[in-house]
Amino acid sequence: MNSTSPHNSFRYQLKSILGCLMCCAVFVSCSSSYSGKADIGNNTVPELGLPYITVTTSSNVTETGQTQALVYISIFENSLIFKNQRDSLVSRISISLDIIRENDNAEISKTYQILLGKDPDTKYYEQNTIYRRFQYDLPPGEYNVKVGITDLHSGKQTTKGNDLYVPDPNARSVSISNVRFYEKPSPEENFLAVNRYNVNTGFDSLKFTFQVTNGKASELLDIESKLIRFEADTKPARSMSERSLRRSSIEYKGLDFTDRNVVQSNARKLEAMGSVTIENSFTDLSKGNYRFEVKVETSSGETFFEVRDFSIKSKNFPSLKSPKELAEPLIYIMRENEYNELLKIGSEDSLKSAIDEYWLSNIKNVPKTRRILQLYYERVEQANIQFSNFKEGWKTDPGMIYILFGPPLYIDSGFGEMTWFYEFDSGNRTPRIFFEDKRYGNTKFPFENFILKRSSDLFNLQYRQIQAWRDGSILYLSQ
């Protein structure tokens, strides 16, 4: 008579849980405006019914000399409410667009009512983005562009604003537009504007365009564009009780703008008056942090710069789908030797089994393990959404604390410092966790980089929380 051990049966049941996690991750990446260049993570979680949008703007001068404003809007589908209508899922939104010139308050105001359809078979975890491009003829000047998106099913509105400079092609001056960033998802699809900082691997190509306008007949322009890759910290967060970082270390710097690896460089000259649009395309870029940089030098000694920062992350980011992606965040609760042995496993099936083995060997109860496993990976993906910068959010210090302890009761922040307050009984007089932004005040750094204020006093707090994950009591601490 054949029999199956209870342990092997548990393992089989957990495999189905891991399989579900690998295909049913649900999140959209978060972002906010940074110097009009890109939308970058700011610790905001999308709320259903509150449209989550990103906006970029750029100027354009046509061949006939007509000046224009270009507005690119991305709307995250999962932030909208879709309702059943004749066997279809439908969302109704309103887009308001106001472009106001600063010197005289001259205004262009437009409102659009849009009906959006969604395939009823679309899985809730799929990350789809709705793109809209608007183009307006308008005179040269400095403008403020205000975009409002209202979900007509919920009545909630999101508003974003950007400054925009439209050059005068007839003026005796030199100007350069914002860099426009596009992604071609596949050979069969068209280029789409990229408003976010993070781009997933697997794209067909990336394209950058910019326009240079020369209004001086006697001026010779040297135009140089570069794609630069920067050295960055990619390690998971260190223990809460370790020593402070050395200021010279890459972990302290986070992203080192002085360590520049030029991937590609292009140069050309512009001798005639008028406007020229220049395009640069790239394929097969590996994961990492990049900057597309444009420098224009005039023969009279003027210099103009424009940059577009971006990061290439994994194909599934911010979700976790592969066995390796599920294994790596376990560094925060596994012993060092356990973790090192886990990552040595090459086979995906063997790695999934080893993850099952780890959870079950500690908790020894399938229903309870299922709940704990789901809680852990939900926090990992939320950390990716809320705290990603030059590396995945789960690897950052706030990401580590969020995974281990969950969301804080409330947050106090300002002037480059942040304090998370918790309600649990930590055994300390003040259940608070302190962070500081090492890059605070650095205008060249495109996002926050909060680092935990480590102390030996935090050892017991971290140890107790790790044990709670390993023995399953975390469920009671998280209620």
Backbone hydrogen bonds, N-H to C=O, Kabsch-Sander energy under -0.5 kcal/mol:
donor,donor_aa,acceptor,acceptor_aa,energy
9,S,5,S,-2.1
10,F,6,P,-2.5
11,R,7,H,-2.2
12,Y,8,N,-2.1
13,Q,9,S,-2.1
14,L,10,F,-2.5
15,K,11,R,-2.1
16,S,12,Y,-1.3
17,I,13,Q,-1.0
18,L,14,L,-2.7
19,G,15,K,-2.7
20,C,16,S,-1.8
21,L,17,I,-2.5
22,M,18,L,-2.4
23,C,19,G,-1.0
23,C,20,C,-0.5
24,C,20,C,-1.8
27,F,125,Y,-0.5
30,C,385,I,-0.7
32,S,40,I,-0.9
34,Y,38,A,-1.4
37,K,34,Y,-2.6
38,A,34,Y,-1.0
39,D,195,N,-2.9
40,I,32,S,-3.9
40,I,38,A,-0.5
43,N,386,Q,-0.9
49,G,79,S,-2.1
50,L,47,E,-2.3
53,I,51,P,-0.7
54,T,74,S,-2.0
56,T,72,Y,-2.0
58,S,70,L,-2.1
60,N,68,Q,-1.7
62,T,66,Q,-2.6
65,G,62,T,-1.7
68,Q,60,N,-2.7
69,A,136,Y,-2.6
70,L,58,S,-3.3
71,V,134,F,-2.8
72,Y,56,T,-2.9
73,I,132,R,-2.9
74,S,54,T,-2.5
75,I,130,I,-2.7
76,F,52,Y,-2.6
77,E,75,I,-0.6
77,E,128,N,-2.1
79,S,76,F,-2.0
80,L,77,E,-1.8
82,F,80,L,-0.6
83,K,90,V,-2.8
85,Q,88,S,-3.2
88,S,85,Q,-0.6
89,L,118,K,-1.2
90,V,83,K,-2.6
90,V,88,S,-0.5
91,S,116,L,-2.9
93,I,114,I,-2.5
94,S,150,T,-2.1
95,I,112,Y,-3.0
96,S,94,S,-0.5
96,S,148,G,-3.0
97,L,110,K,-3.1
98,D,146,K,-2.7
99,I,108,I,-2.7
100,I,98,D,-0.5
100,I,144,N,-2.5
101,R,106,A,-3.1
102,E,142,E,-3.0
105,N,101,R,-1.7
108,I,99,I,-2.3
110,K,97,L,-2.6
112,Y,95,I,-2.7
114,I,93,I,-2.8
114,I,112,Y,-0.6
116,L,91,S,-3.2
116,L,114,I,-0.5
118,K,89,L,-2.0
122,T,119,D,-2.3
126,E,123,K,-1.7
128,N,126,E,-1.0
130,I,75,I,-3.1
131,Y,129,T,-0.5
132,R,73,I,-2.3
134,F,71,V,-2.7
136,Y,69,A,-2.1
138,L,67,T,-2.0
141,G,166,V,-2.2
143,Y,164,L,-3.5
144,N,100,I,-2.4
145,V,162,N,-3.7
146,K,98,D,-3.1
146,K,144,N,-0.5
147,V,160,K,-3.2
148,G,96,S,-2.7
149,I,158,T,-2.8
150,T,94,S,-2.6
151,D,156,K,-2.5
152,L,92,R,-2.4
152,L,150,T,-0.9
153,H,92,R,-0.6
154,S,151,D,-0.6
155,G,151,D,-3.4
156,K,151,D,-0.5
158,T,149,I,-2.4
160,K,147,V,-2.7
162,N,145,V,-2.5
164,L,143,Y,-2.6
166,V,141,G,-3.0
166,V,164,L,-0.5
171,A,168,D,-1.4
173,S,171,A,-2.1
175,S,213,T,-2.2
177,S,211,Q,-2.5
180,R,209,T,-3.2
182,Y,207,K,-3.0
183,E,192,L,-2.9
184,K,205,S,-2.9
189,E,186,S,-1.4
192,L,183,E,-2.6
194,V,181,F,-2.9
195,N,193,A,-0.6
197,Y,39,D,-1.3
199,V,311,S,-2.9
201,T,313,K,-1.8
203,F,200,N,-0.5
204,D,184,K,-2.4
205,S,184,K,-1.3
206,L,282,F,-2.6
207,K,182,Y,-2.6
208,F,280,N,-2.8
209,T,180,R,-2.2
210,F,278,I,-1.7
212,V,276,V,-2.5
213,T,175,S,-2.5
214,N,274,G,-3.1
215,G,173,S,-2.4
215,G,213,T,-0.6
217,A,215,G,-0.6
219,E,216,K,-1.3
221,L,270,L,-2.5
222,D,297,E,-2.9
223,I,221,L,-0.6
223,I,268,R,-3.0
224,E,222,D,-0.5
224,E,295,K,-2.7
225,S,266,N,-2.6
226,K,293,E,-2.7
227,L,264,Q,-2.6
228,I,226,K,-0.6
228,I,291,R,-2.8
229,R,261,N,-2.8
230,F,289,N,-2.6
231,E,256,D,-0.6
231,E,259,D,-1.1
233,D,254,G,-2.8
242,E,239,S,-1.3
249,S,246,R,-1.6
253,K,249,S,-2.2
254,G,250,I,-2.7
255,L,253,K,-2.5
256,D,231,E,-2.6
257,F,255,L,-0.9
259,D,256,D,-1.0
260,R,258,T,-1.2
261,N,229,R,-2.3
261,N,259,D,-0.5
262,V,260,R,-0.6
263,V,227,L,-2.7
263,V,261,N,-0.7
264,Q,227,L,-1.3
266,N,225,S,-2.9
268,R,223,I,-2.2
270,L,221,L,-2.2
271,E,269,K,-0.5
274,G,214,N,-2.7
276,V,212,V,-2.3
278,I,210,F,-2.8
280,N,208,F,-2.3
282,F,206,L,-2.6
288,G,312,I,-1.8
289,N,230,F,-0.6
290,Y,310,F,-3.3
291,R,228,I,-2.2
292,F,308,R,-2.4
293,E,226,K,-2.9
293,E,291,R,-0.7
294,V,306,E,-3.1
295,K,224,E,-2.8
296,V,304,F,-2.7
297,E,222,D,-2.5
298,T,302,E,-2.6
299,S,220,L,-1.1
301,G,298,T,-1.7
304,F,296,V,-2.6
306,E,294,V,-1.8
308,R,292,F,-1.8
310,F,290,Y,-2.2
311,S,197,Y,-2.7
312,I,288,G,-3.0
313,K,199,V,-2.6
313,K,311,S,-0.6
317,F,314,S,-0.7
319,S,316,N,-2.4
326,L,322,S,-1.7
327,A,323,P,-1.8
328,E,324,K,-2.5
330,L,327,A,-1.7
331,I,328,E,-1.5
332,Y,329,P,-1.3
333,I,330,L,-1.6
334,M,330,L,-1.9
339,Y,335,R,-2.7
340,N,336,E,-2.4
341,E,337,N,-2.0
342,L,338,E,-2.1
343,L,339,Y,-2.1
344,K,340,N,-0.7
344,K,341,E,-0.6
345,I,342,L,-1.3
351,L,347,S,-2.3
352,K,348,E,-2.4
353,S,349,D,-2.2
354,A,350,S,-2.2
355,I,351,L,-2.1
356,D,352,K,-2.3
357,E,353,S,-2.7
358,Y,354,A,-2.2
359,W,355,I,-2.1
360,L,356,D,-2.6
361,S,357,E,-2.4
362,N,358,Y,-0.9
362,N,359,W,-0.6
363,I,359,W,-2.2
364,K,360,L,-1.6
369,T,365,N,-2.9
370,R,366,V,-2.7
371,R,367,P,-1.7
372,I,368,K,-2.2
373,L,369,T,-3.0
374,Q,370,R,-2.0
375,L,371,R,-2.1
376,Y,372,I,-2.6
377,Y,373,L,-2.1
378,E,374,Q,-2.0
379,R,375,L,-1.9
380,V,376,Y,-1.9
381,E,377,Y,-2.1
382,Q,378,E,-2.3
383,A,379,R,-2.4
384,N,380,V,-1.8
385,I,381,E,-1.9
386,Q,382,Q,-2.8
387,F,383,A,-2.5
388,S,384,N,-0.8
389,N,391,K,-2.1
395,K,392,E,-1.8
396,T,393,G,-1.2
397,D,450,F,-0.5
400,M,396,T,-2.4
401,I,397,D,-2.2
402,Y,398,P,-2.5
403,I,399,G,-2.3
404,L,400,M,-2.5
405,F,401,I,-2.9
406,G,401,I,-0.5
406,G,402,Y,-1.8
409,L,421,F,-2.7
410,Y,421,F,-1.0
412,D,419,T,-2.4
414,G,417,E,-2.5
417,E,414,G,-1.3
418,M,435,F,-2.3
419,T,412,D,-3.0
420,W,433,I,-3.0
421,F,410,Y,-2.4
421,F,419,T,-0.5
422,Y,431,P,-2.4
426,S,424,F,-1.1
432,R,430,T,-2.8
433,I,420,W,-2.4
435,F,418,M,-2.9
436,E,451,I,-2.1
437,D,416,G,-3.3
438,K,436,E,-0.9
438,K,449,N,-1.3
440,Y,437,D,-1.7
442,N,439,R,-2.5
443,T,441,G,-0.9
445,F,442,N,-1.3
451,I,436,E,-2.9
453,K,434,F,-2.6
454,R,452,L,-1.3
455,S,240,M,-1.7
458,L,455,S,-1.8
459,F,456,S,-1.5
462,Q,458,L,-2.4
463,Y,459,F,-2.7
464,R,460,N,-2.5
465,Q,461,L,-1.6
466,I,462,Q,-2.4
467,Q,463,Y,-2.3
468,A,464,R,-1.6
469,W,465,Q,-1.6
470,R,466,I,-2.3
471,D,467,Q,-2.5
472,G,468,A,-0.8
474,I,468,A,-2.0
475,L,472,G,-1.4
476,Y,473,S,-1.0
477,L,473,S,-1.3
478,S,474,I,-1.5
479,Q,476,Y,-0.7
